[in-house]
Amino acid sequence: MAWTGIIIVAIVFISIMFKRYLDHQLKVKALESEHQSRALSEMKHDIKTLQARIEVLEKIVTDSSYQLNNEINRL
């Protein structure tokens, strides 16, 4: 009879601990997802910034006065 009480307490304790473990895992996954979302957003911003810089460089290089200055400097 005493073992029955101990077994019941053990089952309750184990189920509580298992629920806490699962809750913790859900929180960890949510934080990881949030972090990945932020990182993706930052990468998209960086890509847009780099694309804008490349456009400026392309305009400079294809500008006729730049090409003329380059040819003069070669002489």
C-alpha positions as CSV (number, residue, x, y, z in Angstrom):
1,M,0.0,0.0,0.0
2,A,2.8,2.4,0.8
3,W,4.4,1.7,-2.5
4,T,1.3,2.8,-4.3
5,G,1.5,6.3,-2.8
6,I,5.1,6.6,-3.6
7,I,4.5,5.5,-7.2
8,I,1.6,8.0,-7.6
9,V,3.8,10.8,-6.2
10,A,6.7,9.8,-8.6
11,I,4.3,9.7,-11.6
12,V,3.0,13.2,-10.7
13,F,6.5,14.5,-10.2
14,I,7.8,13.1,-13.5
15,S,4.8,14.4,-15.4
16,I,5.3,17.9,-14.0
17,M,9.0,17.8,-14.8
18,F,8.2,16.5,-18.3
19,K,5.8,19.4,-18.9
20,R,8.3,21.9,-17.7
21,Y,10.9,20.4,-20.1
22,L,8.5,20.7,-23.0
23,D,7.6,24.3,-22.1
24,H,11.3,25.1,-22.0
25,Q,11.9,23.5,-25.4
26,L,9.1,25.6,-26.9
27,K,10.5,28.8,-25.5
28,V,14.0,27.9,-26.8
29,K,12.6,27.2,-30.3
30,A,10.6,30.5,-30.2
31,L,13.8,32.4,-29.3
32,E,15.8,30.7,-32.0
33,S,13.1,31.5,-34.6
34,E,13.0,35.2,-33.5
35,H,16.8,35.3,-33.7
36,Q,16.8,33.8,-37.2
37,S,14.1,36.2,-38.3
38,R,16.2,39.2,-37.1
39,A,19.3,37.8,-38.8
40,L,17.4,37.4,-42.1
41,S,16.1,40.9,-41.8
42,E,19.6,42.3,-41.2
43,M,21.0,40.3,-44.2
44,K,18.2,41.7,-46.5
45,H,19.1,45.2,-45.3
46,D,22.8,44.6,-46.0
47,I,22.1,43.2,-49.4
48,K,20.0,46.3,-50.3
49,T,22.7,48.6,-49.1
50,L,25.4,46.7,-51.1
51,Q,23.2,46.8,-54.2
52,A,22.8,50.6,-53.9
53,R,26.6,50.9,-53.6
54,I,27.2,48.8,-56.6
55,E,24.7,50.9,-58.6
56,V,26.7,54.0,-57.7
57,L,30.0,52.4,-58.6
58,E,28.6,51.3,-62.0
59,K,27.4,54.9,-62.7
60,I,30.9,56.2,-61.8
61,V,32.7,53.7,-64.0
62,T,30.4,54.0,-67.0
63,D,30.5,57.8,-66.8
64,S,32.4,59.2,-69.8
65,S,34.3,61.8,-67.8
66,Y,35.7,59.0,-65.6
67,Q,36.8,57.0,-68.6
68,L,38.4,60.1,-70.1
69,N,40.3,60.8,-66.9
70,N,41.4,57.2,-66.8
71,E,42.8,57.5,-70.4
72,I,44.6,60.8,-69.5
73,N,46.2,59.2,-66.5
74,R,47.5,56.3,-68.6
75,L,49.3,58.7,-70.9
